[in-house]
Structures are given as structure tokens and as C-alpha cells.
Amino acid sequence: MYAQGLIGADGASDESEEFLAAFQARIDAEEKIEPNDAMPEGYRKTLTRQIAQHAHSEIVGMLPEGNWITRAPTLRRKAALLAKVQDEGGHGLYLYAAAETLGVSREQMTEELLCGKAKYSSIFNYPTPTWADIGTIGWLVDGAAIMNQIPLCRCSFGPYARAMIRVCKEESFHHRQGYEIVMTLAQGTPEQKQMAQDSLDRWWWPSLMMFGPSDSDSVHSEQSMTWKIKRFSNDDLRQKFIDATIPQAEYLGLKVPDPDMRFNEETGHHEHGEIDWDEFWRVVKGGGKMNRDRIADRKKAWDDGAWVREAALAHAEKRRARQEATLEAAE
Ligand code: BYC
């Protein structure tokens, strides 16, 4: 009767019924689980998977926008974009640190990303051909991220929940700066407005796909919700995002590229047309326009940064040796 809450995410568990029931009771009582607490192996694995994927997404998510830092139209835009991309790097680092508390090393996660084995959000495999894409990413991608991540501030695993509080505050600034870019374009010349519309056309469906497969195809949702890692299903969050975003598009005088989108007076929700799940899975499996470039760019950044890591290690070693020598001299 309780079984789906007791089995590890890998479908197997060595833990006793009593242990698993006591763990679930802590979750049900809204207690936070901390790194040194006993936890089912499935819980540890699910969180390691999700947090690592989330960290990779933040790190790869720097690339589509980083591309525009040198081409931002004004100094003000450039400063804001630079700060946003740095924030994303910071989010990646908190999240790698949160995943490390579960026993996986940063080196392992980095290695997996660089050899193309790790998953990261499908959204970052699309190109950013115009400046409007920087606005649209802030408006839609960060908007979707906030919808998905606010509930993660109440995740049952303490380090993840705490990291998400700061992440969400920063995402909310990103969302506003993106919306303001799109608003400026939408209220500008006809060409600028068209640029904003074209960008919305490109990013609308990929943004809906960010929330993951529909509930019927989401393999992890049920267990993750029982463990209070996730608080809402993929479809529920997608719906909340659509309901919040359609009025924003209307205010801008832009139209989402979905001929079937309609407002249902009875339910109070905007109903969307069919999502192209074949495209989603193609991108998730590495077939997106930018998958290969993203990993190649990350690898180049990693290789180019080798001297910084080596210098930091050499400096730490020098300090340690100096401290040891001082201690020995004092003895
Ligand atoms: N892209 O059973 P499901 C950001 C995979 S960062 C790729 O529903 P789950 C931002 C899923 O991993 C954005 N893969 O899984 C950064 C699973 O595969 P595996 C990222 C996806 O975990 C910079 C399989 O499909 N946000 O926002 O219960 C700038 C079955 O899915 C995707 C986070 O990571 C996808 N879109 O639910 C701006 C938030 N969706 O592992 C913004 C935290 C699903 O079995 N993560 N898959 O091989 C989550 O909330 C959940 O992991 C998801 C998926 C809702 C994404």
C-alpha cells in the first residue's frame, strides 16, 4: 500500500520496511533530510541525478547568452547580461556543491558533462541568432525556471532547498530584465517588434518542453513527489507557466505560435495545442541544433582554464608548506 514510497528510484532497495517507513514518516512530517542522515539509496540517487542535471543546465545555460555579451546593444544591457551569466555560473557551483553532499564528486560530474554522457536541460540546445533571443530567454526560460524552482525551495533535501532560495531570487531578476528587453523591442520600430515575435516563435515550444515529458511519460515524478523532492507534476507546472505567460504576451502585443491556444472559461486555464514530443526526445538524446557545439564549447572552456586550476592548487600547496614550516619552527 505504501510500496511506491518505499522502493528506491532504481526499482530495488535493500533497506528494511521499518527503515523506509521511518524515512517516509520524516518526509511526511516535512522534516528536512540533511547529508549525514540515513536515507534510502533511491532517494540519494534521484537527488544526485536531478541536482547534477540541474547544475549542468546552469553551466551550459551560460553559453547561449554568453554569445551575446560582446554584442549587447548598450553598456547597460551588457552589464546586466554579464551579471546574469555570472549568476548562472554561481548557481551551477552551489548546485554542484549540493550534489557533492550526496557523495558524488565534482570531478565525476564534470567528467560526465564533458564526455557528453550527462543530461542537461533541452532548452539550451537551441541557437540565439538575434538580440531578441536574450530577452526571450530571460522572459520565457527564466520564467519557466522560476515556476519549476520555487517549489524546489521546499524540497525535502535541505542543501538543495536552501540553494534554491538564492537561485530563485536571482532568477526573478533575470526574468524581469528579459521581459524588459522584449518590451523595449515590442514597443520599438516594426522591425524590432518583428524581431521579438520571431524570437517568441522560436522559443515558445522549447520553453514548454523544459518542464519535462507529460505526466503519463514522466518516469520519476510519482516517486519524487512521494519523497517531496518535486511538489508539482510536470504538466501542472507547465500549465501554471502558460497561464502566467499568455497575459504577458498579450500585454506586449505578441502572439504565441500555437493556433490551438484558447482560454477555457470554465476551468480558467489556457489550453495549449499538441507538443511535439518527438522533437523533445530528439533534443534530449543529443540531436538538437546546438548539442554538439555546447559540449565542445564547455570542453574548450575547461581546457583553457586548466592553468587557473593548476595555479590555484600550486598556491594552496605553497601556503600549506609555509604554514607547516612556521609550525615546525615554533615547536
Ligand atoms: N531536458 O521522469 P521525468 C535553468 C529527462 S536550468 C532534458 O519527468 P524528472 C536555467 C529527465 O532527466 C533548467 N532532459 O524526470 C539555467 C529524465 O531522464 P533520466 C533545468 C529532460 O527528473 C540558466 C527523463 O527525461 N532545471 O532553469 O522527474 C538560465 C524523464 O523525465 C527534461 C532543472 O533541472 C528536459 N527539459 O523531471 C536560465 C530543475 N525534462 O534522468 C534557466 C530541476 C525531463 O531518467 N529539475 N528530462 O535519464 C527538475 O525539476 C526535473 O528534473 C525535471 C524533470 C522537471 C526537469
Residues whose N, C-alpha, C, O or C-beta is under 5 A from the ligand:
A	BS01	BYC	Q50 Q53 H54 S57 E58 G61 E88 K119 Y120 S121 S122 V141 D142 A145 M209 M210 F211 G212 P213 D217 S218 V219 H220 S221 S224 V284
